Amino acid sequence: MNDKQIYVAFITPQLKQEFDSLNQGKFEDKKLYEFIDRATDDLKKDPTCGTKIKKQQWPKEYIKKYNITNLWKYDLPNAWRLIYTIESDEIKIMNIILEWFTHKEYEKRFNY
């Protein structure tokens, strides 16, 4: 059994602010806020509940900008995608949200 504390964070304060502002937006934004909020709850229970993305599919931008060693996709409702990475040490597991976007934007970012 894993006794490590599990956390979810956003890669930048700006991304966290974007997330928080969704709750103040129009109906669609509020729904997206709820979807992401539910995803963070799921990630706190099981960091690997998303789909692991193969290394050869990682956007070079993520490697350069964030120096990632793993990459995961969490499918949100309405064809939205949440992209995150996992970091851990002896005492904690940190799910770090990199971005979210529509499926179409996801396909473009990952060159599908």
N, CA, C and O atoms as CSV, one atom per row, in Angstrom:
chain,resi,resn,atom,element,x,y,z
A,1,MET,N,N,0.831,-1.193,0.000
A,1,MET,CA,C,0.000,0.000,0.000
A,1,MET,C,C,0.872,1.252,0.000
A,1,MET,O,O,1.921,1.288,0.643
A,2,ASN,N,N,0.437,2.257,-0.713
A,2,ASN,CA,C,1.200,3.491,-0.835
A,2,ASN,C,C,0.796,4.456,0.278
A,2,ASN,O,O,-0.368,4.844,0.381
A,3,ASP,N,N,1.757,4.838,1.102
A,3,ASP,CA,C,1.476,5.759,2.200
A,3,ASP,C,C,1.870,7.193,1.873
A,3,ASP,O,O,1.819,8.062,2.744
A,4,LYS,N,N,2.256,7.448,0.646
A,4,LYS,CA,C,2.665,8.797,0.260
A,4,LYS,C,C,1.453,9.714,0.147
A,4,LYS,O,O,0.371,9.292,-0.261
A,5,GLN,N,N,1.655,10.966,0.512
A,5,GLN,CA,C,0.630,11.983,0.309
A,5,GLN,C,C,0.548,12.285,-1.188
A,5,GLN,O,O,1.570,12.345,-1.871
A,6,ILE,N,N,-0.667,12.475,-1.689
A,6,ILE,CA,C,-0.865,12.760,-3.111
A,6,ILE,C,C,-1.446,14.161,-3.255
A,6,ILE,O,O,-2.430,14.514,-2.606
A,7,TYR,N,N,-0.818,14.946,-4.118
A,7,TYR,CA,C,-1.234,16.325,-4.337
A,7,TYR,C,C,-1.474,16.572,-5.824
A,7,TYR,O,O,-0.995,15.830,-6.682
A,8,VAL,N,N,-2.220,17.623,-6.101
A,8,VAL,CA,C,-2.400,18.099,-7.471
A,8,VAL,C,C,-2.051,19.579,-7.480
A,8,VAL,O,O,-2.504,20.340,-6.624
A,9,ALA,N,N,-1.246,19.979,-8.453
A,9,ALA,CA,C,-0.851,21.381,-8.581
A,9,ALA,C,C,-0.908,21.774,-10.054
A,9,ALA,O,O,-0.963,20.924,-10.943
A,10,PHE,N,N,-0.893,23.057,-10.281
A,10,PHE,CA,C,-0.843,23.586,-11.637
A,10,PHE,C,C,0.589,24.022,-11.909
A,10,PHE,O,O,1.273,24.505,-11.006
A,11,ILE,N,N,1.044,23.857,-13.135
A,11,ILE,CA,C,2.443,24.101,-13.485
A,11,ILE,C,C,2.857,25.555,-13.236
A,11,ILE,O,O,4.017,25.821,-12.922
A,12,THR,N,N,1.924,26.489,-13.373
A,12,THR,CA,C,2.233,27.904,-13.124
A,12,THR,C,C,1.083,28.549,-12.350
A,12,THR,O,O,-0.047,28.064,-12.400
A,13,PRO,N,N,1.365,29.622,-11.648
A,13,PRO,CA,C,0.276,30.362,-10.993
A,13,PRO,C,C,-0.746,30.883,-12.013
A,13,PRO,O,O,-1.936,30.977,-11.712
A,14,GLN,N,N,-0.276,31.217,-13.211
A,14,GLN,CA,C,-1.187,31.709,-14.248
A,14,GLN,C,C,-2.193,30.633,-14.654
A,14,GLN,O,O,-3.370,30.925,-14.866
A,15,LEU,N,N,-1.725,29.391,-14.761
A,15,LEU,CA,C,-2.637,28.310,-15.127
A,15,LEU,C,C,-3.661,28.081,-14.018
A,15,LEU,O,O,-4.834,27.836,-14.298
A,16,LYS,N,N,-3.227,28.157,-12.774
A,16,LYS,CA,C,-4.152,28.033,-11.641
A,16,LYS,C,C,-5.186,29.153,-11.692
A,16,LYS,O,O,-6.368,28.929,-11.430
A,17,GLN,N,N,-4.738,30.347,-12.028
A,17,GLN,CA,C,-5.645,31.489,-12.130
A,17,GLN,C,C,-6.651,31.280,-13.271
A,17,GLN,O,O,-7.831,31.600,-13.131
A,18,GLU,N,N,-6.176,30.743,-14.392
A,18,GLU,CA,C,-7.088,30.434,-15.504
A,18,GLU,C,C,-8.151,29.438,-15.061
A,18,GLU,O,O,-9.332,29.586,-15.378
A,19,PHE,N,N,-7.713,28.421,-14.322
A,19,PHE,CA,C,-8.652,27.426,-13.809
A,19,PHE,C,C,-9.681,28.088,-12.897
A,19,PHE,O,O,-10.883,27.884,-13.067
A,20,ASP,N,N,-9.221,28.872,-11.939
A,20,ASP,CA,C,-10.130,29.536,-11.005
A,20,ASP,C,C,-11.110,30.457,-11.726
A,20,ASP,O,O,-12.274,30.555,-11.338
A,21,SER,N,N,-10.644,31.129,-12.768
A,21,SER,CA,C,-11.509,32.072,-13.484
A,21,SER,C,C,-12.607,31.359,-14.278
A,21,SER,O,O,-13.635,31.959,-14.591
A,22,LEU,N,N,-12.393,30.084,-14.604
A,22,LEU,CA,C,-13.439,29.342,-15.313
A,22,LEU,C,C,-14.737,29.326,-14.511
A,22,LEU,O,O,-15.827,29.366,-15.083
A,23,ASN,N,N,-14.617,29.268,-13.199
A,23,ASN,CA,C,-15.796,29.196,-12.336
A,23,ASN,C,C,-16.599,30.496,-12.346
A,23,ASN,O,O,-17.758,30.519,-11.929
A,24,GLN,N,N,-15.985,31.566,-12.819
A,24,GLN,CA,C,-16.667,32.864,-12.896
A,24,GLN,C,C,-17.203,33.143,-14.301
A,24,GLN,O,O,-17.849,34.164,-14.536
A,25,GLY,N,N,-16.931,32.237,-15.220
A,25,GLY,CA,C,-17.289,32.470,-16.621
A,25,GLY,C,C,-18.702,32.055,-16.963
A,25,GLY,O,O,-19.550,31.863,-16.091
A,26,LYS,N,N,-18.932,31.922,-18.259
A,26,LYS,CA,C,-20.247,31.517,-18.737
A,26,LYS,C,C,-20.483,30.035,-18.434
A,26,LYS,O,O,-19.612,29.360,-17.884
A,27,PHE,N,N,-21.635,29.549,-18.789
A,27,PHE,CA,C,-22.054,28.191,-18.445
A,27,PHE,C,C,-21.017,27.141,-18.854
A,27,PHE,O,O,-20.667,26.269,-18.058
A,28,GLU,N,N,-20.526,27.226,-20.094
A,28,GLU,CA,C,-19.564,26.236,-20.587
A,28,GLU,C,C,-18.275,26.262,-19.768
A,28,GLU,O,O,-17.692,25.218,-19.478
A,29,ASP,N,N,-17.838,27.464,-19.400
A,29,ASP,CA,C,-16.625,27.590,-18.586
A,29,ASP,C,C,-16.834,26.970,-17.206
A,29,ASP,O,O,-15.951,26.289,-16.683
A,30,LYS,N,N,-17.998,27.209,-16.626
A,30,LYS,CA,C,-18.291,26.641,-15.304
A,30,LYS,C,C,-18.323,25.116,-15.365
A,30,LYS,O,O,-17.865,24.444,-14.440
A,31,LYS,N,N,-18.862,24.573,-16.450
A,31,LYS,CA,C,-18.875,23.114,-16.609
A,31,LYS,C,C,-17.452,22.582,-16.730
A,31,LYS,O,O,-17.120,21.560,-16.129
A,32,LEU,N,N,-16.613,23.264,-17.498
A,32,LEU,CA,C,-15.221,22.846,-17.636
A,32,LEU,C,C,-14.517,22.907,-16.278
A,32,LEU,O,O,-13.731,22.021,-15.944
A,33,TYR,N,N,-14.798,23.946,-15.504
A,33,TYR,CA,C,-14.246,24.047,-14.149
A,33,TYR,C,C,-14.630,22.803,-13.338
A,33,TYR,O,O,-13.789,22.207,-12.665
A,34,GLU,N,N,-15.896,22.425,-13.411
A,34,GLU,CA,C,-16.367,21.241,-12.676
A,34,GLU,C,C,-15.666,19.974,-13.162
A,34,GLU,O,O,-15.294,19.123,-12.355
A,35,PHE,N,N,-15.485,19.847,-14.473
A,35,PHE,CA,C,-14.812,18.664,-15.024
A,35,PHE,C,C,-13.372,18.574,-14.515
A,35,PHE,O,O,-12.919,17.508,-14.099
A,36,ILE,N,N,-12.662,19.698,-14.553
A,36,ILE,CA,C,-11.265,19.707,-14.109
A,36,ILE,C,C,-11.186,19.474,-12.604
A,36,ILE,O,O,-10.298,18.770,-12.122
A,37,ASP,N,N,-12.112,20.064,-11.871
A,37,ASP,CA,C,-12.142,19.871,-10.419
A,37,ASP,C,C,-12.359,18.394,-10.079
A,37,ASP,O,O,-11.721,17.856,-9.174
A,38,ARG,N,N,-13.254,17.755,-10.804
A,38,ARG,CA,C,-13.495,16.323,-10.594
A,38,ARG,C,C,-12.245,15.516,-10.952
A,38,ARG,O,O,-11.907,14.546,-10.273
A,39,ALA,N,N,-11.573,15.922,-12.014
A,39,ALA,CA,C,-10.337,15.240,-12.416
A,39,ALA,C,C,-9.277,15.355,-11.323
A,39,ALA,O,O,-8.568,14.389,-11.043
A,40,THR,N,N,-9.166,16.530,-10.705
A,40,THR,CA,C,-8.168,16.682,-9.639
A,40,THR,C,C,-8.499,15.769,-8.465
A,40,THR,O,O,-7.599,15.216,-7.832
A,41,ASP,N,N,-9.781,15.610,-8.175
A,41,ASP,CA,C,-10.176,14.668,-7.113
A,41,ASP,C,C,-9.761,13.245,-7.477
A,41,ASP,O,O,-9.240,12.510,-6.639
A,42,ASP,N,N,-9.996,12.864,-8.729
A,42,ASP,CA,C,-9.612,11.518,-9.180
A,42,ASP,C,C,-8.098,11.326,-9.103
A,42,ASP,O,O,-7.622,10.269,-8.688
A,43,LEU,N,N,-7.347,12.347,-9.502
A,43,LEU,CA,C,-5.884,12.253,-9.482
A,43,LEU,C,C,-5.345,12.143,-8.058
A,43,LEU,O,O,-4.317,11.506,-7.828
A,44,LYS,N,N,-6.037,12.759,-7.110
A,44,LYS,CA,C,-5.621,12.644,-5.705
A,44,LYS,C,C,-5.831,11.225,-5.187
A,44,LYS,O,O,-5.120,10.772,-4.291
A,45,LYS,N,N,-6.804,10.533,-5.752
A,45,LYS,CA,C,-7.065,9.145,-5.348
A,45,LYS,C,C,-6.137,8.174,-6.069
A,45,LYS,O,O,-5.657,7.204,-5.483
A,46,ASP,N,N,-5.888,8.451,-7.356
A,46,ASP,CA,C,-5.063,7.558,-8.170
A,46,ASP,C,C,-4.328,8.372,-9.237
A,46,ASP,O,O,-4.903,8.687,-10.279
A,47,PRO,N,N,-3.068,8.712,-8.984
A,47,PRO,CA,C,-2.324,9.542,-9.933
A,47,PRO,C,C,-2.225,8.951,-11.339
A,47,PRO,O,O,-2.048,9.688,-12.309
A,48,THR,N,N,-2.335,7.647,-11.454
A,48,THR,CA,C,-2.208,7.016,-12.770
A,48,THR,C,C,-3.566,6.688,-13.390
A,48,THR,O,O,-3.658,5.810,-14.249
A,49,CYS,N,N,-4.610,7.380,-12.966
A,49,CYS,CA,C,-5.942,7.085,-13.505
A,49,CYS,C,C,-6.098,7.560,-14.950
A,49,CYS,O,O,-7.037,7.159,-15.638
A,50,GLY,N,N,-5.191,8.403,-15.405
A,50,GLY,CA,C,-5.219,8.833,-16.798
A,50,GLY,C,C,-4.560,7.800,-17.695
A,50,GLY,O,O,-4.258,6.686,-17.267
A,51,THR,N,N,-4.347,8.178,-18.924
A,51,THR,CA,C,-3.685,7.315,-19.904
A,51,THR,C,C,-2.259,7.805,-20.093
A,51,THR,O,O,-2.033,8.979,-20.385
A,52,LYS,N,N,-1.304,6.908,-19.926
A,52,LYS,CA,C,0.096,7.289,-20.107
A,52,LYS,C,C,0.369,7.501,-21.593
A,52,LYS,O,O,-0.019,6.687,-22.431
A,53,ILE,N,N,1.037,8.596,-21.902
A,53,ILE,CA,C,1.356,8.935,-23.289
A,53,ILE,C,C,2.775,8.457,-23.584
A,53,ILE,O,O,3.703,8.727,-22.822
A,54,LYS,N,N,2.930,7.750,-24.691
A,54,LYS,CA,C,4.247,7.225,-25.067
A,54,LYS,C,C,5.230,8.363,-25.327
A,54,LYS,O,O,4.874,9.405,-25.876
A,55,LYS,N,N,6.460,8.136,-24.923
A,55,LYS,CA,C,7.484,9.180,-25.000
A,55,LYS,C,C,7.652,9.745,-26.406
A,55,LYS,O,O,7.846,10.950,-26.567
A,56,GLN,N,N,7.580,8.904,-27.409
A,56,GLN,CA,C,7.767,9.397,-28.777
A,56,GLN,C,C,6.638,10.326,-29.225
A,56,GLN,O,O,6.761,11.000,-30.247
A,57,GLN,N,N,5.546,10.364,-28.469
A,57,GLN,CA,C,4.426,11.239,-28.808
A,57,GLN,C,C,4.454,12.562,-28.039
A,57,GLN,O,O,3.642,13.448,-28.306
A,58,TRP,N,N,5.373,12.702,-27.095
A,58,TRP,CA,C,5.427,13.925,-26.297
A,58,TRP,C,C,5.778,15.122,-27.170
A,58,TRP,O,O,6.711,15.047,-27.969
A,59,PRO,N,N,5.056,16.210,-27.034
A,59,PRO,CA,C,5.449,17.431,-27.747
A,59,PRO,C,C,6.808,17.922,-27.235
A,59,PRO,O,O,7.048,17.963,-26.029
A,60,LYS,N,N,7.676,18.287,-28.153
A,60,LYS,CA,C,9.011,18.766,-27.769
A,60,LYS,C,C,8.924,19.963,-26.824
A,60,LYS,O,O,9.778,20.150,-25.957
A,61,GLU,N,N,7.890,20.760,-27.006
A,61,GLU,CA,C,7.685,21.932,-26.154
A,61,GLU,C,C,7.604,21.534,-24.675
A,61,GLU,O,O,8.148,22.228,-23.816
A,62,TYR,N,N,6.935,20.432,-24.382
A,62,TYR,CA,C,6.816,19.981,-22.991
A,62,TYR,C,C,8.170,19.566,-22.432
A,62,TYR,O,O,8.492,19.849,-21.278
A,63,ILE,N,N,8.950,18.900,-23.253
A,63,ILE,CA,C,10.263,18.430,-22.802
A,63,ILE,C,C,11.173,19.627,-22.515
A,63,ILE,O,O,11.838,19.678,-21.480
A,64,LYS,N,N,11.195,20.585,-23.438
A,64,LYS,CA,C,12.050,21.767,-23.268
A,64,LYS,C,C,11.576,22.652,-22.118
A,64,LYS,O,O,12.366,23.068,-21.271
A,65,LYS,N,N,10.294,22.927,-22.102
A,65,LYS,CA,C,9.747,23.899,-21.157
A,65,LYS,C,C,9.638,23.352,-19.733
A,65,LYS,O,O,9.906,24.065,-18.767
A,66,TYR,N,N,9.242,22.081,-19.610
A,66,TYR,CA,C,8.952,21.531,-18.282
A,66,TYR,C,C,9.909,20.425,-17.843
A,66,TYR,O,O,9.858,19.980,-16.697
A,67,ASN,N,N,10.779,19.980,-18.745
A,67,ASN,CA,C,11.737,18.921,-18.415
A,67,ASN,C,C,11.030,17.683,-17.834
A,67,ASN,O,O,11.451,17.130,-16.819
A,68,ILE,N,N,9.963,17.274,-18.494
A,68,ILE,CA,C,9.154,16.164,-17.989
A,68,ILE,C,C,9.857,14.819,-18.168
A,68,ILE,O,O,10.709,14.652,-19.040
A,69,THR,N,N,9.477,13.871,-17.320
A,69,THR,CA,C,9.984,12.501,-17.437
A,69,THR,C,C,8.846,11.515,-17.677
A,69,THR,O,O,9.080,10.325,-17.887
A,70,ASN,N,N,7.612,12.018,-17.645
A,70,ASN,CA,C,6.434,11.204,-17.957
A,70,ASN,C,C,5.314,12.156,-18.343
A,70,ASN,O,O,5.345,13.340,-18.005
A,71,LEU,N,N,4.333,11.633,-19.047
A,71,LEU,CA,C,3.233,12.476,-19.502
A,71,LEU,C,C,1.957,11.648,-19.537
A,71,LEU,O,O,1.948,10.506,-19.997
A,72,TRP,N,N,0.886,12.248,-19.043
A,72,TRP,CA,C,-0.394,11.563,-18.921
A,72,TRP,C,C,-1.511,12.424,-19.490
A,72,TRP,O,O,-1.429,13.652,-19.518
A,73,LYS,N,N,-2.559,11.739,-19.943
A,73,LYS,CA,C,-3.752,12.404,-20.470
A,73,LYS,C,C,-4.950,11.913,-19.672
A,73,LYS,O,O,-5.117,10.713,-19.455
A,74,TYR,N,N,-5.769,12.843,-19.246
A,74,TYR,CA,C,-7.013,12.510,-18.560
A,74,TYR,C,C,-8.140,13.003,-19.458
A,74,TYR,O,O,-8.214,14.191,-19.773
A,75,ASP,N,N,-9.012,12.098,-19.867
A,75,ASP,CA,C,-10.125,12.475,-20.736
A,75,ASP,C,C,-11.245,13.094,-19.912
A,75,ASP,O,O,-11.827,12.453,-19.037
A,76,LEU,N,N,-11.528,14.342,-20.210
A,76,LEU,CA,C,-12.626,15.055,-19.569
A,76,LEU,C,C,-13.885,14.903,-20.424
A,76,LEU,O,O,-13.785,14.564,-21.604
A,77,PRO,N,N,-15.064,15.146,-19.852
A,77,PRO,CA,C,-16.286,15.106,-20.667
A,77,PRO,C,C,-16.245,16.138,-21.801
A,77,PRO,O,O,-15.436,17.065,-21.791
A,78,ASN,N,N,-17.120,15.953,-22.754
A,78,ASN,CA,C,-17.262,16.859,-23.903
A,78,ASN,C,C,-15.976,16.977,-24.721
A,78,ASN,O,O,-15.690,18.026,-25.299
A,79,ALA,N,N,-15.212,15.898,-24.763
A,79,ALA,CA,C,-14.000,15.791,-25.595
A,79,ALA,C,C,-12.881,16.751,-25.190
A,79,ALA,O,O,-12.037,17.088,-26.020
A,80,TRP,N,N,-12.860,17.190,-23.949
A,80,TRP,CA,C,-11.742,17.978,-23.439
A,80,TRP,C,C,-10.661,17.024,-22.952
A,80,TRP,O,O,-10.946,15.888,-22.573
A,81,ARG,N,N,-9.420,17.493,-22.965
A,81,ARG,CA,C,-8.280,16.704,-22.501
A,81,ARG,C,C,-7.495,17.499,-21.465
A,81,ARG,O,O,-7.274,18.700,-21.616
A,82,LEU,N,N,-7.081,16.805,-20.413
A,82,LEU,CA,C,-6.242,17.391,-19.370
A,82,LEU,C,C,-4.886,16.695,-19.457
A,82,LEU,O,O,-4.819,15.467,-19.421
A,83,ILE,N,N,-3.820,17.457,-19.570
A,83,ILE,CA,C,-2.478,16.892,-19.698
A,83,ILE,C,C,-1.724,17.153,-18.393
A,83,ILE,O,O,-1.706,18.271,-17.877
A,84,TYR,N,N,-1.104,16.095,-17.876
A,84,TYR,CA,C,-0.378,16.246,-16.614
A,84,TYR,C,C,0.848,15.348,-16.577
A,84,TYR,O,O,0.992,14.422,-17.375
A,85,THR,N,N,1.716,15.642,-15.639
A,85,THR,CA,C,2.895,14.832,-15.390
A,85,THR,C,C,2.911,14.490,-13.903
A,85,THR,O,O,2.256,15.152,-13.098
A,86,ILE,N,N,3.649,13.470,-13.553
A,86,ILE,CA,C,3.716,13.032,-12.154
A,86,ILE,C,C,5.160,13.111,-11.680
A,86,ILE,O,O,6.074,12.622,-12.344
A,87,GLU,N,N,5.351,13.728,-10.531
A,87,GLU,CA,C,6.656,13.747,-9.877
A,87,GLU,C,C,6.469,13.180,-8.480
A,87,GLU,O,O,5.416,13.351,-7.867
A,88,SER,N,N,7.495,12.506,-7.983
A,88,SER,CA,C,7.372,11.950,-6.639
A,88,SER,C,C,8.733,11.895,-5.958
A,88,SER,O,O,9.784,11.940,-6.598
A,89,ASP,N,N,8.669,11.796,-4.651
A,89,ASP,CA,C,9.864,11.569,-3.848
A,89,ASP,C,C,9.480,10.586,-2.747
A,89,ASP,O,O,8.469,9.893,-2.863
A,90,GLU,N,N,10.258,10.521,-1.703
A,90,GLU,CA,C,10.013,9.525,-0.655
A,90,GLU,C,C,8.710,9.763,0.109
A,90,GLU,O,O,8.139,8.826,0.667
A,91,ILE,N,N,8.238,11.010,0.136
A,91,ILE,CA,C,7.080,11.305,0.980
A,91,ILE,C,C,5.824,11.752,0.242
A,91,ILE,O,O,4.737,11.747,0.821
A,92,LYS,N,N,5.955,12.140,-1.030
A,92,LYS,CA,C,4.764,12.639,-1.719
A,92,LYS,C,C,4.759,12.294,-3.205
A,92,LYS,O,O,5.789,12.000,-3.811
A,93,ILE,N,N,3.562,12.343,-3.756
A,93,ILE,CA,C,3.350,12.219,-5.200
A,93,ILE,C,C,2.656,13.503,-5.635
A,93,ILE,O,O,1.646,13.899,-5.054
A,94,MET,N,N,3.201,14.147,-6.652
A,94,MET,CA,C,2.650,15.408,-7.132
A,94,MET,C,C,2.190,15.245,-8.574
A,94,MET,O,O,2.993,14.981,-9.469
A,95,ASN,N,N,0.885,15.408,-8.786
A,95,ASN,CA,C,0.328,15.460,-10.137
A,95,ASN,C,C,0.384,16.922,-10.563
A,95,ASN,O,O,-0.182,17.784,-9.891
A,96,ILE,N,N,1.054,17.204,-11.660
A,96,ILE,CA,C,1.211,18.587,-12.101
A,96,ILE,C,C,0.466,18.778,-13.417
A,96,ILE,O,O,0.820,18.196,-14.442
A,97,ILE,N,N,-0.564,19.602,-13.364
A,97,ILE,CA,C,-1.368,19.875,-14.555
A,97,ILE,C,C,-0.612,20.856,-15.445
A,97,ILE,O,O,-0.220,21.938,-15.009
A,98,LEU,N,N,-0.415,20.456,-16.700
A,98,LEU,CA,C,0.308,21.290,-17.658
A,98,LEU,C,C,-0.639,22.152,-18.479
A,98,LEU,O,O,-0.366,23.328,-18.720
A,99,GLU,N,N,-1.751,21.567,-18.908
A,99,GLU,CA,C,-2.748,22.328,-19.660
A,99,GLU,C,C,-3.975,21.469,-19.916
A,99,GLU,O,O,-3.974,20.261,-19.679
A,100,TRP,N,N,-5.008,22.114,-20.399
A,100,TRP,CA,C,-6.211,21.420,-20.848
A,100,TRP,C,C,-6.661,22.073,-22.141
A,100,TRP,O,O,-6.420,23.257,-22.375
A,101,PHE,N,N,-7.306,21.296,-22.962
A,101,PHE,CA,C,-7.790,21.823,-24.230
A,101,PHE,C,C,-8.797,20.881,-24.851
A,101,PHE,O,O,-9.012,19.767,-24.374
A,102,THR,N,N,-9.419,21.355,-25.937
A,102,THR,CA,C,-10.386,20.531,-26.652
A,102,THR,C,C,-9.652,19.387,-27.343
A,102,THR,O,O,-8.430,19.412,-27.496
A,103,HIS,N,N,-10.414,18.399,-27.751
A,103,HIS,CA,C,-9.811,17.265,-28.446
A,103,HIS,C,C,-9.113,17.731,-29.726
A,103,HIS,O,O,-8.041,17.233,-30.072
A,104,LYS,N,N,-9.719,18.677,-30.418
A,104,LYS,CA,C,-9.126,19.190,-31.654
A,104,LYS,C,C,-7.772,19.853,-31.364
A,104,LYS,O,O,-6.801,19.633,-32.089
A,105,GLU,N,N,-7.715,20.661,-30.308
A,105,GLU,CA,C,-6.449,21.303,-29.925
A,105,GLU,C,C,-5.430,20.258,-29.465
A,105,GLU,O,O,-4.232,20.386,-29.718
A,106,TYR,N,N,-5.925,19.230,-28.790
A,106,TYR,CA,C,-5.063,18.126,-28.350
A,106,TYR,C,C,-4.427,17.441,-29.560
A,106,TYR,O,O,-3.222,17.189,-29.579
A,107,GLU,N,N,-5.241,17.146,-30.560
A,107,GLU,CA,C,-4.718,16.499,-31.767
A,107,GLU,C,C,-3.664,17.367,-32.446
A,107,GLU,O,O,-2.661,16.858,-32.946
A,108,LYS,N,N,-3.892,18.668,-32.460
A,108,LYS,CA,C,-2.931,19.580,-33.073
A,108,LYS,C,C,-1.619,19.597,-32.278
A,108,LYS,O,O,-0.540,19.516,-32.864
A,109,ARG,N,N,-1.708,19.700,-30.954
A,109,ARG,CA,C,-0.514,19.752,-30.100
A,109,ARG,C,C,0.310,18.469,-30.223
A,109,ARG,O,O,1.540,18.510,-30.213
A,110,PHE,N,N,-0.379,17.331,-30.339
A,110,PHE,CA,C,0.312,16.046,-30.387
A,110,PHE,C,C,0.508,15.534,-31.816
A,110,PHE,O,O,0.912,14.389,-32.024
A,111,ASN,N,N,0.221,16.383,-32.786
A,111,ASN,CA,C,0.418,16.059,-34.207
A,111,ASN,C,C,-0.299,14.784,-34.646
A,111,ASN,O,O,0.273,13.950,-35.348
A,112,TYR,N,N,-1.543,14.645,-34.231
A,112,TYR,CA,C,-2.339,13.488,-34.681
A,112,TYR,C,C,-3.059,13.834,-35.953
A,112,TYR,O,O,-3.783,13.001,-36.499
